[in-house]
Every structure is written in C-alpha cells, then in structure tokens.
Amino acid sequence: MKTKLMVILIAFAMVMAIGCSAVSAANPIPASNETSGISVYIIANAEGSLKSDTDIVFTQGNGNLIDNPPLDSNGEGQATIAYVEKTVATSGNINYTQSIEVDTASQGSTGSNLETVRQIDYSNEGDGDSVGRMYSSESVMIEQDATAASGAEDCCLWGTGDEGTLPASSVRVEAGSEVNLKEGSVNSDSTARTVSNDVDSGIELTYDVSIEGSGQTGNDKAVGSAEVFTEAIIMEGSGNQTNQTTSMTYEENVRVNGLIQISMDTGYSSP
C-alpha cells in the first residue's frame, strides 16, 4: 500500500471593523481596580511517557458577574478568554516546552491578556520499540457580550470614551489544533485581548500553529494525523437599540493523514 503524502498550507486572517459613531463595536471590557498575573514556563524531556493538562478561563465584566445571565439592559458587558491544552505521549522520546502569561490588567492596542507558546518534538523510535504515539490538542477562545450603552454611561461603564453610543454586540471566536503522531513536531503560539480601559483598543485573538517533521529523526514531514480549525460567530447591533444589524459565521476545518505538513495562522480583531 502506498504511503499518503500531503502538504497543506493554510493562511486565514479575519479583521472586523464595524463602526458606530467614533467607536467600533465588540469593545473590550474595562479592567477592575485590582488586577493579577500568572506566568508559567515549563521544560520537560522524557524517554518514556509524558502527560500535560492546561485549562485557563478568565472572565471580566463591567457589572456583577454573579447575576449573569441576563446582562443588564443599560450597557453591561462581559468578556471571557479560555485556553485548553492536553498532551499525552507514550513509549518514545519527547521534548516539551510551554510558556503561559496571563495579565488581567488593561491592555493597549498592542497588548494581550493571554500569551502562550508551545513547542513539542516527539519520536516513537527513542525507546527502541517504535510502538508509541503522541496525542495533543490545543484551543484558544474569546467571547464578548454587551448590551447597548449611550451618553455619559459610555464613560462610567466603559472607561475612556465620548458621549456617543456603544451598540450591543456578541462575538465568539475559537481556533485550535489536534494531532495523533508516530513522530513529528508541533509549534504554536496564541494571544488574546479582551480587557482595556480604552474602547478604541478593541478585542483580539491570534493563533498560529505548524506541524511538521521531528528534529530527532531529521524527516521533513510528521507521521500520523493532524487537524486545524477556526470558528467564529459575530453579531452586532446599531445605535442604542436592541436590533441586530450584522450577523456572520465562519467555520474552517482541515484534517490530513499520512506523511504530513500543515500550518495555520488565524487572526481576529475588532476594531
């Protein structure tokens, strides 16, 4: 039976800029008076097995999160960043590096509340029996929901702003990858921003991943299967009413098997 060879390169970029008065919709949530940060850096090397689980959920609101839903009808909003990663490797050589930075403080247009970097190199030939496998999955998500706000409430609920109108909005964007390999490498990084005291900074998500051959074997291509995906649901209002004026959905999923190389760059920003 012939071995299947596939090389797929995916480049996906999505930028939303939906204007209303001087401020775009899908606005970031102002930071709390008390902020915090988490920083983690891990290096793990094993001849045998490795297991890693990461689960991060950060939600920021400009009202009371305890009584949501529903959101208050007069300008309440909340935003969530979530990151999930799982890796299980058996009967092989694995080099694993992961760094995570979480900062709940207000971010400018170039800042991030979440930054992750991950590098994995796996070969099932390292222990001599060549029967091992590595499974790894990862996803990052941002979600923002807000009711319309107008007039002076723009300043109080949403940080710096003018006397204009912030329309209602609901945005959810998620991107990720999954691999099941006999050998290969996975390199990925992600950023997410949903918190800023300046509504003009907007919200943002990026996710970049590349899956190719293992540096341990010198092969250009990984052996096994891989999948990458991006999903987005975007709904916007207009003015200070409850009417919905914009609706968009996007879904992309690509899977490869055999001798593989695959990469994906995903980006969402508003404004």
KAZIFEN-V822256 format. One line per field, one symbol per residue. ss: DSSP state (A for helix, B for strand, O for the rest). phi: phi as a letter, one per 30 degrees, with the letter a starting at -180 (. if undefined). A space follows every 10 residues. Layout:
ss->???
phi->???
//
This chain:
ss->OOOOBBBBBB BOOBBOOOBB OOBBOOOOBO OOOOOOBBBB BBBBBBBBBB BBBBBBBBBB BOOOAAAOOO OOOOOOBBBB BBBBBBBBBB BBBBBBBBBB BBBOOOOOOO OOOBBBBBBB BBBOOOOOOO OOOBBBBBBB BBBBBBOOBB OOAAAAAAOB OOOOBBOOBB BBBBBBBBBB BBBBBBBBBB BBBOBOOBAA AOBBBBBBBB BBOOOOOOOO OBBBBBBBBB BBBBBBBOOO OOOBBBBBBB BBBBBBBBBB BBBBBBBBBB O
phi->.dddcbbbcc bbbbbcbcca hcbddhddcd dddcbbbbbb bbbbbbckbb bbbbbbbbbb bcbcddccdd dedcjdbbbb cbbbbbbbbb hacbcbbbbb bbbdddcddc cbdbbbbbbb bbbdddcjch cdbbcbbaab bbbbbacdbb iddedddbid accdccddab bbbbbaabbb bdalbbbbbb babbcadcdd dicabbbbbb baddddcidd cdbkbabbab bbbbbbcbic ccdccbbbbb bbbbbbbjcb babbbbbbba d
//
